[in-house]
Amino acid sequence: MTPAQLLIDAFGRIEQTGRAAVEDLDDDQLAHRATADANPIAWLVWHLARVQDDHVADVAGLEQVWTAQGYADRFGLPFEDSATGYGQTSEEVGQVRASADLLADYLSAVTAQTVSYLQTVADGDLDRVVDERWDPPVTLAVRLVSVVSDDLQHAGQAAYGRGLLGA
């Protein structure tokens, strides 16, 4: 297995876990907050897909699925198109309302673009510096593993939230 194949498998697991977390839940269940400031399932899945979309599109030199495929309009959220959920207030988090189908569709579209990009990545590409704002500079490998780590944490949180609902 190549490093790119390993990453493709990891991103596929994110999609699988995220889709399972939202499956058959209604809008109220998706927006439910276990406590006043807890992240609801809808926000968690939207956020993990937005982060993956943003970060992978950036390193791949692609337009984000969010805008290229019209998801920004379909979601109709009261945020700038560039919003990924990072640094949002509790009030903003609560404004993410979307159906299970829309969340799953967006996550699948983002995963498809990610996989398509990863299929072009050779082992030597993983050492390419993609962000010089850090010390040490961030390589493609580090950026992709960071996205996998963050996304899997949020997918697990969404699955836990689903469990709290008894669903």
N, C-alpha and C positions, 0 to 999 in steps of 0.2 A: 504494500500500500504506500502510495506517495503522500507527502505532506498535504498536497492539494486534496487528495481523496479523503484523507483524515478530516480536513476542515469541512469538506462537503458533507461528510457523515455528521459532524457536530452541528452544522447549521440545519441539517435535516431533522435532527433531534429537537432543536429549538422549535421548529415549525410544528412537529408532531405534538410536543408538550403544550405549546400555545393553543393549537387548534383543539386539543382535548379539553383544555381549561375552559373554553368558551362554548363548546358544543351543547346545543339544546338549551342554553340559558336565555331567559328573556331579558329585556333591557333593564328592568329593575334589579334583577339578580346581578347583572354585569356591573351596575352602578352602585351596588351595595357596599357600604364601608363598615367594616367590623367595629371600628371606633371612629370618632368624629374626624380624625385626620388620616385614617388608614387609606392606603392606595386601593381603589376598587379594581376588580378584574379587568374591566374595559380599559382603564388607564394603563395598567401593567402591560397588557398585550399590545395596545397602541404604542406605548412608549418603547417597548423592546423592538417592535418592528420599525419605528421611526429611527431609533439609534442605529440599527443595522443598516437601514436604507441610507441614512446620512453618511455613515462612516464608510460603508463599502462603495457607495457611489463616488465618494471623494477619492478613495485610493484607486478606483477603476477608471476615473475620468468620465463618469457617466452622469446623466441627469437622474435625480432621484425618482423612484417609482411614484412617490407621493404626488409629484407634480406632472411627470411625464404621462402617467396613466390616469390622471384625473381624480386620484384619491383625496386630495385636499378639498376639492369641490364636493365629492361624494360624502365625506365626513362632515363638512360644513362647520368645523370648529371655530371658535372665536379667537383664534391665534394667527400669528403670522405663519405663512407657509413653511418658514424655516424652523418653527418650533419642533422640538423633539421630546419635550417633557422635562429636560434637564433644568433644574432650578425653579420649577414651577411652584407656586404657592398651593396651599391646600384647596383654596377656592378654585384655582385654575384646574387642578387635578380633578375636582368634582364636576367640571364642565365637559369632560370627555364622556360623551354618551354615544354609543354606536351599537348596532345589532351584532349578534354573534357571527352572522354570515359576512357582514362587512369587515369585521375584524379578521376573520379567518381568510377572507379573500385577499385582503391587503397583506397579511403575513405571508401567504402563499406566493403572491406576486413578488414581494421583496426577496423571499427565499429563492425563487426562480432566477431573479437577476443576480443574486449572490452566487448561486451555483454556476450560472453561465460564465460569470467572471472567473470564478475559481478554476474552471476547466481550462482556462488559458494561462494559469499561473504555473511557472516552472519552479523547481526547487530553488534555483539561484535568485529568483525574484523576491523571495521572502526576506532577504537581507537589505532590500531597497529601503532607504530612509523616506518615510512618508510624512513626517512631522518633526521639524527642527525646533519647535518651541519648547521642547523638553530637554533635560540633561540627564541621561544621554538621549540623543534623538531617537524617535520611535521608528522602528522598522515595520514593514508590512506584516511580518509574522507577529510581532508584538501587538499591533493594532487589531489584527484579526482574532487573536486569542483573547484580547481584552473584550471585544464585542461578544465572543462566544461566552465568556465568563459572566459578563453583565446580563446578557440575554437569558442565559440558563437560570441565573438567580431570580430574575423577574418572572420567568415561566414557572419556576417552582413556587414563587409567591402566589401567582395566579391559581395554580393547582391547589395550593393550601387554602386560598380564599374560597375556591369552589367546594372544598371539603367542609369548610365552616358553614356553607349554605346547606349542607346535607345532600348536595347534588352529585 
